[in-house]
Amino acid sequence: MHIPTGKKIYFASDNHLGAPTPEASRPREKKFVAWLDHIKKDAAAIFILGDLFDFWFEYKTVVPKGFTRTLGKLAELSDAGIPIHYFVGNHDLWMNGYFEEELGIPVYHKPKEFVFNNKTFFIGHGDGLGPGDKGYKRLKKVLTSSVFKWLFKWGHPDIGMQVAHYLSVKNKMISGDDDAIFLGEENEWLVQYCKRKLETKHRDFFVFGHRHLPLDIHLNNNTSHYINLGDWITYYTYGVFDGEQLHLEKFE
């Protein structure tokens, strides 16, 4: 993809709308919608890297209640011809066609590589990547299995959503306060993951969410960058690629 002069690509992640309650998260939702309005004038594309919702599960004919402002704004931008790409996170693993059919937004369940202005980007949410975290990796296989999803969807949606919301808020769905602490470059699983990927192929930028920390770490003698986008709970940070460089900004 070639970015036209004056246009930019935007990246955001980890809004967790609905947590700790829909009412409490509404000011954050309004701020995110204001940001989407702010960037629409020069957005060549928008990437949302997961956990937009604190929980999301699509039944055959039912989707979670709420988030009208966000979904409406995404529909508006998509209808206006701005490409939007969505990568599922560990809180919204169970997307299954609604965004594609209703909003025209492709949804990715695994990291994916893109090339913008001859710069190579490796993009994903970031959960379950790199060494360690074996317990979550095993759990993720269970949660994303066809058997689990089949069993879950046959429960009443009100009960299923209540249980899922409890797990998501109380137990952070396997991620929590530890994600808000920088562990040091040698202990960051995503940093180790990026370094291993660079052993086989060069990428200019690795862009992830999940960690809830805005990070820009230089890799491979400064020829590659690992960018973590932060979140829309504490930092309100996002990534901007102007055609040459990718950097983090804060939405005030």
SULCOR-V153242 format. One record per backbone hydrogen bond with DSSP energy under -1.0 kcal/mol. CO is the residue of the C=O (numbers start at 1). NH is the residue of the N-H. Records with the same first field share a line. If there is no record, write none. Layout:
CO=NH / NH
This chain:
1=117
4=7
8=44
9=241
10=47
11=239
12=49
14=232
16=19
17=54
21=25
25=29
26=30
27=31
28=32
29=33
30=34
31=35
32=36
33=37
34=38
35=39
36=40
39=42
42=8
45=10
46=85
47=12
48=87
50=14
51=16
52=17
62=59
67=71
68=72
69=73
70=74
71=75
72=76
73=77
74=78
75=79
76=80
77=82
78=81
83=46
85=48
86=108
91=56
94=58
97=101
98=102
99=103 / 105
106=86
108=88
112=123
114=121
116=119
119=116
120=204 / 205
121=114
122=207
123=112
125=209
126=129
133=137
134=138
135=139
136=140
137=141
138=142
139=143
140=144
142=145
145=149
146=150
147=151
148=152
149=153
152=155
156=160
157=161
158=162
159=163
160=164
161=165
162=166
163=167
164=168
165=169
166=170
167=171 / 173
171=174
172=175
176=179
177=180
178=181
184=187
188=192
189=193
190=194
191=195
192=196
193=197
194=198
197=200 / 201
204=225
205=122
206=227
207=124
208=229
209=211
215=228
217=226
219=224
220=223
224=219
225=206
226=217
227=208
228=215
231=236 / 237
236=251
238=249
239=11
240=247
241=9
245=242
247=240
249=238
